[in-house]
Every structure is written in structure tokens, then in C-alpha cells.
Amino acid sequence: MKYDKLILCCPVWAGKTPAAINQYMFELKNIKDKEFGVFITSGGNKSQKATIQMREYLDLQGMKFLGQMRLITNDVENEKYGEIFPLFTGKFKASKSDNSQNITEKT
Ligand SMILES: Cc1cc2nc3c(=O)[nH]c(=O)nc-3n(C[C@H](O)[C@H](O)[C@H](O)COP(=O)(O)O)c2cc1C
């Protein structure tokens, strides 16, 4: 992977991550010590199974977990994502590998 950070986004299918996402994760290379986040959508299932599935695999590969976010269809329809969205994205802005921030701190 040529990027410093990875945000994996996917829907929950049958309580789990879709097979295509699993395949994508298995094929990732050069990811050790890079940072990741997980963003899942679901029709209503509040289980954390899919998120845990992705976190466990990427943790094992040596990636560093930054944050997770889950949106269910009802919340999207009622626009109930205003608070969690900036919380999630904020974790990526403030992380250690953010070069622009490091440059700002040195000057
Ligand atoms: C094959 C399939 C399986 C699904 N399985 C689940 C499930 O187990 N639990 C759940 O909450 N939602 C399930 N969904 C709903 C999707 O998670 C949901 O459609 C997706 O997050 C996108 O949201 P949207 O349909 O509101 O755009 C499933 C959808 C499909 C197409």
C-alpha cells in the first residue's frame, strides 16, 4: 500500500463484512505500522462483529487502529450522524503520521 493511512468502508452483509472486503484485506501489502480506521454501514444490526473482524485482521498485520464509525440506515435517513462524523475524521487529522501537522510543529 502506498498510503500512510487506510479507511476501510463497507456495508454489513449477513452480520459480517462482505467477502470482497476480506479479499481486499488479504491482498494488502506493505501495511505494517500504517494507520487504519473502519467505517461500516448496516440496515439496523448494531452488532460489532464486522468491525471486530476487520480490526482483528489488520491488528495482526501490524497496523495501528485509529478509530471506527458505524452508521445504520435509520440514522442516515434521520440525519443523525452530525456528531459522530467529525469525531471519526478528527482521529485521522491528529494522528502521528500526519506530515503537514509535523511540519507545522517543527517551524
Ligand atoms: C446481501 C445483503 C445482506 C445484508 N445483511 C445485513 C445484515 O446482516 N444486517 C444489517 O443490519 N444489514 C444488512 N444489510 C443491509 C446493508 O448493510 C445496508 O443496505 C448497507 O449498509 C447500505 O445501507 P443502505 O441500504 O441504507 O444504503 C444487508 C444488505 C444486503 C444487500
The ligand as a Tripos MOL2 file, in Angstrom:
@<TRIPOS>MOLECULE
LIG
   31    33     1     0     0
SMALL
NO_CHARGES

@<TRIPOS>ATOM
      1 C1        -26.8810   -9.1890    0.8590 C.3       1 LIG1
      2 C2        -27.1570   -8.1830    1.9670 C.ar      1 LIG1
      3 C3        -27.0490   -8.6020    3.2920 C.ar      1 LIG1
      4 C4        -27.3050   -7.7050    4.3260 C.ar      1 LIG1
      5 N1        -27.1810   -8.1250    5.6170 N.ar      1 LIG1
      6 C5        -27.4070   -7.2480    6.6240 C.ar      1 LIG1
      7 C6        -27.2850   -7.6820    7.9890 C.ar      1 LIG1
      8 O1        -26.9730   -8.8150    8.3210 O.2       1 LIG1
      9 N2        -27.5400   -6.7580    8.9660 N.ar      1 LIG1
     10 C7        -27.8960   -5.4680    8.6650 C.ar      1 LIG1
     11 O2        -28.1080   -4.6830    9.5890 O.2       1 LIG1
     12 N3        -27.9910   -5.0300    7.3860 N.ar      1 LIG1
     13 C8        -27.7800   -5.8870    6.3570 C.ar      1 LIG1
     14 N4        -27.8680   -5.4600    5.0650 N.ar      1 LIG1
     15 C9        -28.1400   -4.0490    4.7970 C.3       1 LIG1
     16 C10       -26.8690   -3.3160    4.4130 C.3       1 LIG1
     17 O3        -25.9410   -3.3180    5.4640 O.3       1 LIG1
     18 C11       -27.2310   -1.8930    4.0060 C.3       1 LIG1
     19 O4        -28.0040   -1.9850    2.8540 O.3       1 LIG1
     20 C12       -25.9910   -1.0820    3.7470 C.3       1 LIG1
     21 O5        -25.3760   -0.7850    4.9670 O.3       1 LIG1
     22 C13       -26.2220    0.1960    2.9610 C.3       1 LIG1
     23 O6        -27.2350    0.9350    3.5410 O.3       1 LIG1
     24 P1        -28.4370    1.4780    2.6450 P.3       1 LIG1
     25 O7        -29.1500    0.2650    2.1190 O.co2     1 LIG1
     26 O8        -29.2650    2.2900    3.6060 O.co2     1 LIG1
     27 O9        -27.7990    2.3010    1.5930 O.co2     1 LIG1
     28 C14       -27.6500   -6.3600    4.0300 C.ar      1 LIG1
     29 C15       -27.7240   -5.9530    2.6880 C.ar      1 LIG1
     30 C16       -27.5060   -6.8470    1.6790 C.ar      1 LIG1
     31 C17       -27.6200   -6.3790    0.2350 C.3       1 LIG1
@<TRIPOS>BOND
     1     1     2 1
     2     2     3 ar
     3     2    30 ar
     4     3     4 ar
     5     4     5 ar
     6     4    28 ar
     7     5     6 ar
     8     6     7 ar
     9     6    13 1
    10     7     8 2
    11     7     9 ar
    12     9    10 ar
    13    10    11 2
    14    10    12 ar
    15    12    13 ar
    16    13    14 ar
    17    14    15 1
    18    14    28 ar
    19    15    16 1
    20    16    17 1
    21    16    18 1
    22    18    19 1
    23    18    20 1
    24    20    21 1
    25    20    22 1
    26    22    23 1
    27    23    24 1
    28    24    25 2
    29    24    26 1
    30    24    27 1
    31    28    29 ar
    32    29    30 ar
    33    30    31 1
@<TRIPOS>SUBSTRUCTURE
     1 LIG1         1 GROUP 0 **** ****
